[in-house]
Amino acid sequence: MLIAEAMNKYPATVTKETSINEAAKLLVKYKVAALSVVDEDNKLVGIITEGDLLYKKVRPHAPYYVNVLGASIYYSGIGEYNAQFKKLLAAHVEELMTTEVITCSPKEEVESVVATMLEKHLKSVPVVDEMGTVIGVFSRHDVMELIAKEN
């Protein structure tokens, strides 16, 4: 079976200028692990994933207790926490996205793409045409749908 037959033909996308806050909302709304980042011609320029939001660049930390000379002192860095959190939400996708993206063609075999996903630990792969235009996405969810249909 070809990717074109199994992919989601209506992928959620964002631009480099999209705020992290909006990207996070889209990840939740569409229940996806990644969004393709496209330019004005819908050409792929990157990908932003849940992992990018959780682990890269800005990592807000909750306030905590500090042990000083045997006494627990509450570190009230709440202002710093709030500042870091606001900084994260105000950032743009361009600041956190991955630019070297593994993609696939709609003409590739599903088995080949699944093998790549397993090898590289990918949750989804953007599907692009010969011009680099995003035309779909193939994800673990699509694999599960194929398995469910077979049984």
N, C-alpha and C positions, 0 to 999 in steps of 0.2 A: 504494500500500500504506500502511496506517495503522501508526503507531508501535506500537499494541497488538499487532500481528502480528509485529513484529520485535524488540521490547524483551526484555531479560532481566527476567523476572517475579520473580526472587528476588535482589534487590540486597543487597549487604552494607551494613549501616548501623552507625552509632555514635551515642552521645549526647555532649552537651557535656562530660560528666564523664569520658568515656573518656580514658585516658592516651595520650599521643603514642606511647609504646612499643607499646601494644596496637593503636593505629590503624596504625602502621607494619607490625606483624605481619599485620594483616588485609589491607593493601594487597598484601603479598607473597603471602600464602596464596591470595587470590582472583585474583591477577594482574590487578589493576585499578589505574587511575591516580587514582581518586577514590572517596570514600565519602560518602554522604549522611549528614548529621547530623540526627537526628530527636529530637523530644520524646517524652514518655510516651504520646502518642496517635498516634505514627508520623507526625506532621506535620513537614514539612521546616523546619529552622531554619538550615541552613547546609550547607556542603560543605567537606571537607578533602581536599586533593590532595597528590600527591607534591611538587609545587612549593611548597606551603605548608610542608611539612616541610623542604625543602632550602633555601629562600631567606628565609623570614620569621623575624623575632624573634631567635632564638638561632642563631648560626652558629659552631659549634665549629671552631677552626682547629688544624691540626697544629703542633707545635713547629718552629722554623726557626733558621737561622743568621743572625746579625746582623753586618754589617761595621762595626767600630768602629776608627777610625784605621788602616785597612789590615789589621786582623786579623779573622778570622772567629771569632766567639764564638757558641757554641751557646746559644740562648735556651731555657732548660729550663722554659718555662712549662707543663710537663706537668700540674702541679696545676691551673692555670687551665683548660687543655684538658679535663681530666677533670671539673672542676666545671661547665663549660659544657655538656658532653655529658650529664652526669647531670641538669642542669637541664632540658635539652631533653626527655629521656625522661620526666622526672617531670611535665612540664607537661601540661595538659589540652587536649583538642581545642578547647574554647571559646577558648583563647588564640591559636590560629593559624588557625581556620577563616574562610572567607569567608561573609559573611551575605547578600550580594546575589547570589543564584543565578539563573542562566538555567535555566528548566525548560521542559518541554513537556507536552502533553496526550496521552493515549493515542489521541485522535481526530485528531491532526495527521497530515499526510502525511509520510512518511519523507523525501521530497525536500526539503521545506521545512525540516525539522529538520537535515538534512545541510548545507543551505546556511548555516544559522545557525552550525553547528559549524565550518564552513570559515571563515566570515567572522570569527568570534570566537576562532578557534584553540582550540576546546574538544575535549577527548578523550572526554568523556562528558556526558550531560545527564540529570538526574533526571526521571523521569516521575511527575507528580502528578495526582490527581483534582481535582474541583471544590472539594473541602474542603482541599486542600493536603497530602493524605496521600500519602506516597511509595508508589507501586505498582509501580515498576520503574525501570530505567535503560537508556538507549540510548547505546551507545558506538561508537567507531571499529571495534571488533571486530565488532559487530553489522553494521556497514556492509560489512566484509570478508566476512562470512558471506553476506550478500545478493548480493554480487558473485560469490562462488564458486558459489552456487546457480544464478545466471543462466547461467554458462558450464558 
